[in-house]
Every structure is written in structure tokens, then in C-alpha cells.
Amino acid sequence: MNTPDVLAWREGYIEALDQTALPHQVRTLRIGTVDQLVQAITSLAIRGAPVLGVAGALGVALAVRQGLAEGWDDARLDAEIKRIADARPTAVNLGREVTAVAARIGEGSQAVEAAALAVAESAVAVSHQISARGAAYLRDACGSGPLRVHTHCNTGSLACLGWGTALGVIRALHADGALGHVIVDETRPLLQGARLTCWELDPLGIEHRLACDGAGPFLISQNLADAVVVGADRIAANGDVANKIGTYGLALAARRAGIPFLVAAPESTIDEATGAGGAIPLERRADEEITVPAAPAGTKALNFAFDVTPAELVSAVVTEKRLILNGQWSIDAGP
């Protein structure tokens, strides 16, 4: 896929692929201020839990540079960094990486930049490790294939800097000749499945079919999928999973159909400070994202960006370090 980098640090600026313009236009944003970065994150031009973590890390470097140029005091710098961390509340990676890189501010701007770039570099390796372990789990759980996999939202290179988590698992199955086809949910309200996941799968030569979100559980009940694979924006200490709205219904359907429901996410998505899913802050977005253009003017909406899937519905969580089966949180040797 001949496209610009999803996210990169270029001589004191952040360059980001504008994911709101895809698939019809490939457009790069040049971000030089905290205001611009926060806008890019809240508008979903920059999105995907692992990418948000990297954006947060690079954002600290950006804030330090802007602060030096504009003469910010410590209080102003702290406030601007907090704006970045709070731009999207559900994805724990964003705040976690902001905090980690901000801890290096006392060592100078070069140390901050080095720490931010290290976060970006590790993200790619992590997604490959997740993918290999997740594909091995599905081959063991479902047989050698070809497997039919149902997925939700976008968890590929656009969300994970060049490879993917849940979509990375699918790519690994495809590379092993163990993939049949993929069912891709459209993913309301901004259609990340239709716009982004299909855009990624097509040039990879992966057979896929697009489905309306409301059809997902029914399709699973009709024996059209052997497994469901999704990502996560935050995993509570008890294993409850916050992911894009619509995930919970797929988990219920997978349990009733007796097929694996696999969550693929980096260790950084596990939030040990949050005991259970009920304590995860769930982002609610503007009514207009789902009321325009179809609903009458003035219609109010319940536009939750995420839902929470209880741990008991999760067959396994796969990270770069371990396979967590049915809530058994222990290190697995894996591939």
C-alpha cells in the first residue's frame, strides 16, 4: 500500500495520515501545536488505541518544543500536556504514554524526543508479536482452516503503525494459508470498518464482506464465522474489555454460537488501576455524528463511542507477552 506513514515525527512536527479523509482521499496533516494535535485526536483523524499512545508520546515532545518557543512556564506546559492526555478518555494508551514521556521532561527536550520515538518504534514490534500468538491460538481453537473470521472497527496498520492487532491476527492467518474470509462490520458512527478496514484488506488480497453493524450477531448465528477477533481500548484488571460500540453484541452472539471471541491488544491496554468495566470512562460523542443527515433537526442521540464486554464472554486475550485464557491471567510461552 503506497501511502504516507500513519504517524511520524519530522523535524519538530507530527505528520499524520488523516483517517477521516480515507478511503477517497489520502491526505497528510502537519501538526505543529498542541491545539492542532488535540483537534486531530478528537476528530478521529488520528485514532486507534496503539496509535493514540504514540500520538500522546509525540505530543509531549511537541508541547515541550512549543513551550520553549513561546516561553511557557511549568504550569502552562503541564496544562497543555494534560489536554493531550484527556483528549479521548476511554483509550488508556493515550494517557499512559503521555505520562511516561512527560516523566522525562526534566532531562531536556532531546531526552523527551528520544523517549517518544522509542514508544513509536516498539509499537510495530508489539503488534507482530500479538498477531503471531493470536493466529496460533485460533488455529488451535478452530482447526487448521480456512477460518472465517468476524471483526469490528479498524485494528490494522492505520491503528497500529504498520501492522495491526486484531487485523494483524487476520493477516497472520492469511500469510499461513489458514484464512477463508473476513466479515467486516461497518462500525458506526464514522464507519471505520467500511472506510478503513476494507481499504486495508483489499490490497492485501484478503477476501472480505462488509456487513451492517446490526447484522453482525445474526450472521454469527447463521454459522458464517468460526471466530470473532477484536481489539480493545482498555482492559480492566478483571478482564472486562472496552472496545468500539457494537462489540458487546458480537461477544454475546459468539458465546451462544460456541465460537471463540478473541481480544488482541498490547499489554499497555491493560489498566490494572481500573478494577472492572463499570469504572472505565466511556466516551460519548456529538449527536450530529449519527443524526446528520437522516434524522429530523433537533433529534437527540445516545452516541456512545465504546461499550464494555464482560470478561466472562471473552474466550481469550492475546498480548505481545501472553495468552490469557478464560480469565487465567498467566504468561504463556506462545509462538
Secondary structure as UniProt FT lines:
FT   STRAND          7..10
FT   TURN            11..12
FT   STRAND          13..17
FT   TURN            19..24
FT   STRAND          28..31
FT   HELIX           34..42
FT   TURN            43..44
FT   HELIX           49..70
FT   HELIX           74..85
FT   HELIX           92..102
FT   TURN            103..104
FT   HELIX           105..107
FT   HELIX           109..142
FT   STRAND          147..151
FT   HELIX           157..160
FT   HELIX           166..175
FT   TURN            176..177
FT   STRAND          179..185
FT   TURN            188..191
FT   HELIX           193..197
FT   HELIX           198..204
FT   STRAND          208..211
FT   HELIX           213..215
FT   HELIX           216..221
FT   TURN            222..223
FT   STRAND          227..230
FT   STRAND          234..236
FT   TURN            237..238
FT   STRAND          241..244
FT   TURN            245..246
FT   HELIX           247..257
FT   STRAND          261..264
FT   HELIX           267..269
FT   STRAND          270..271
FT   TURN            272..273
FT   HELIX           277..279
FT   HELIX           288..291
FT   TURN            292..294
FT   TURN            297..298
FT   STRAND          306..309
FT   HELIX           311..313
FT   STRAND          316..318
FT   STRAND          323..325
FT   TURN            326..327
//
